[in-house]
């Protein structure tokens, strides 16, 4: 069995690599610059979008696992 620490480290690594994609942060930087947001406002908006992104990703993950369980019992 894989240890929870290994899973956590793997998830953190994937998350860090995923967030380094320019389409995840450049958009907010440009929006903040054009809207003349303060640094704290940009941080707040970034945190909210990150939480939404995480929630949707987790929901999709659970949906895939649920479908896998359903189809594994059918076959």
Secondary structure, DSSP 8 states (H G I E B T S, - for coil): ---HHHHHHHHHHHHHHHHTSHHHHHHHHHHHHHTT--HHHHHHHHHHHHHHHHHHHHHHHHHHHHHHHHHHHH-
